[in-house]
Amino acid sequence: MQVNIKDIIVKKRARKDEGDLTTLMESLDKIGQLNPIILNSKMELIAGYRRLTAAKKLGWTKISATIIEINDKADMLAIEIDENVQRLAFDDADLAEAYKKLQKLRRKNIFVRIWLKIKAFFKKIFCRKKKEVKTEVSQEVTAVEEKKEQA
């Protein structure tokens, strides 16, 4: 569900340092929000502080959120901790392999885009010529019909 960012209440967080938000902001701007933030029914932020902060810095007015029925402070802190600890980052080898695959896919996409542009270019040229031929034939038919009428 989309919620108004101005309605979200941010209380004291377990994380003291939000870190560099540059790459997160670039990701949100380019790809969009992949994971919703977590709020309770009182619109208090439980998890997703960095996403929320990055969205604010990007000038967003709404953000995707999951609202859960929980108001116990201990449970809210447990969820905040769990969301930040349970993520497993790529190791260096997996990350290198993923980027290698991404590079191959992007290269293929470039060739497909170039091919489609070439096809569109030739289609445009040949369609234009067909129209010109149709116009010329139409003009000649009209001229012949006019000559018949005059005779």
N, C-alpha and C positions, 0 to 999 in steps of 0.2 A: 504494500500500500504506500502511496505517496503522502508525505506529511509536510507541513510547512516548517521550515527550519527554525523560524522565529518562535514557534510553539514548543520547541524542545528545551527541556531543563537539564543543564549540565551541572552535576554536583561534583564534589571532590573525587578525583580519580586515583586509581592505584598507580597508574603510570605517571611519573613526574615529568619525563622528557618526551615530547611528542615526536622528536627526531626531525629529520629533513623531510618535508612534505612534497618536495619538487617532483619526484618521480611518481608519487601517488596522484598529485594534481595533473600531471601529464597523462597518466593512465585514465583518470576520470574524464578528462577533457577529450581524449582520443577515442576511448572504448566505451566509456560510460561506467556506471556503477554496477559491478557484478554481484556484490554481496550487500544485502540490506543491513542497516544498523539495527540494533536491538533496543527497544524502549519498553517501559512498563506502561500500564494503563493510565498512569498520571503524566505520561509523556516525559518521564525521566530517562536519560540515557543510561543504558546498562553496558552496552558494548558498541564500539565503532567510533570512538572519539576522533581518531586520525582521519577517517573518511568524512566525518561531519565537519571537522576543521578545514580539510582540503576543499570540500564542497562550498563552505562559506567563503573561503578565499577566492574561489572561482566565480563567486557571485550567484550561486544557485539559490533559489528561494524554496525549493522542494527537494526532498530526498526520499529514497526508498527505505522503508523501515518495516521491521517485524515487531508487532506489539505482543508481549506475553503478559500473562496475569501473574505477576510476582511483585511483591512489595517488601519482602523481608530483606533487610540490608545485607545479611550474611549470604543469602542465596544470590542476590544481585552481584556482590563482589565475587562469589564463586564463578558465576557465568562470565564476568569480565576477565577474570584470570584464565579460565578455561579457554575462552575464545582466542586469547593471545598466546597461550602456551601450546595448544594442540595443533597449531599450524606447523607443517613440516616443510621447510625450505628445500629447494633443489640442492643436491650436492654439486660440486664443480663439474663432475663428469656428466651428470644428467642435464645440467644447465647448458653445457657446451653442446651436447647432442641435440637438445631442443632448439637452440639457436641455429644449429646447422640445418635442421629440418625446415625451420622457418625461412631461412635464407633460400633454400631450394624451392619451397612453395612460392615465395615471392617472385623468384626468378621466372618460374613457370607462368605465373599470373602476368608478368610483364610481357612475355611473348604472346600470350593470349590477347591481351589488350592491344598490342601492336597489330596483331593479325586482324582483329575486329575493326580497327581503324582503317587498315588497308582495304578490307572488304567494303566498308562503308564508303570510302573514297571512290573506289571503282564503281560501286553501285550508283553513287550520285552522278558520276560522269556518264555512265551508260543510260541511266534513266533520263538524264537531261537530253541526251542525243535522241532517245526514243521520242521524247516530247517534241523536239525540233523536227524530227522526221514526220511525226503526225501532223504538226502544224503546216509543214511544207506540202504534204499530200492533201490536206484539207484545202489549202489555198489553191492548189492546182485543180482539184475537183470543182471548186467554186468557179474558177476561171473557165473551165470546160463547160460547166452548166450555163454560165453567162453567155458564152459564145453560141451555145445551142439555142438559147432564148433569143439572141439577136438574129440568128439565121432564119 
